[in-house]
Amino acid sequence: ELTEKIEQYEREGRAEHGQLDKIQDFIDEVSKYAGITELNYKILHQLIDKILVSRAEKVDGEYVQKIQIFYRFIGPLDAIE
């Protein structure tokens, strides 16, 4: 049982280390554009993998759409409404 726990912790540690590497890659890429004043295709292509826009729904008399941005290396962050 202890051997299984150790193996599980090792797998989780490797997975977390891989995620940290991806986050660092994203930080390195983003830092190149720290002072930008205008977003262009090149920058968008290098930082964002895809953008999902949901169908507009009427909520309390207003139309609401959810936007989810999938960043390269790290995936999606919280959805924006």
Secondary structure, 3 states (H helix, E strand, C coil): CHHHHHHHHHHHHHHHHHHHHHHHHHHHHHHCCCCCCCCCHHHHHHHEEEEEECCCEEECCEEECCEEEEECCCEECCCEC
